[in-house]
């Protein structure tokens, strides 16, 4: 299973300039408990006028069992990242689960622009998200609703085929906003989970290239529909 999150980047800089800044980005910090130095750095893989690909190398402390007890050791995690211009807007896709992706988005913002706030969540407006769902009715497997107005109920969920045809779907729609769906993507024919804040999970046996293509070709345009 592959997962990542899509972000927007508030910049007018060219990708070559962004690549130069990222190539020089390196942070070394001492782990409070083990006193081991940990490094986070960015390696540029490719750059063109319309996109940029790279890898974040992120050191983490892991504890290994030995005959003398648990000993700290450094494990380096490789996190692929991709920038792409879509209809005049720069998007960033980080191939990591949401908490790590959010953390790395802030680190990238600091590397490029000195402080957080320039790399922001890419969000799909509820009407746009519902319309995307309605265009994928034949392939929808799961639907979650948030912002539920029923007391003590945070999320409503439906599983199964032809969900939109059920009375429950219509009832849930009256009580909350569609938040998460699992559908078959149009452009890559893979089973994908998608949230309104652009957390993307690929459940079928697709490739990294499939997931990146879906993020930029199907999800980014949904974010841009918010401006219409």
Secondary structure, DSSP 4 states (H G I P E B T S, - for coil): -EEEEEEEE-----HHHHHHHHHT-EEEEE-TTT--EEEEEEEEEEE-SSEEEEEEEEEEEEEEEETTEEEEEEEEEEEEEEEEEETTEEEEEE-S-HHHHHHHHHHHHHHHHSSTTSEEE----HHHHHHHHHTTGGG--EEEEES--STT---EEEESSSGGGSHHHHHHHHHSEEEEEEEE-TTT--EEEEETT-EEEE-SS--HHHHHHHIIIIIHHHHHGGG-
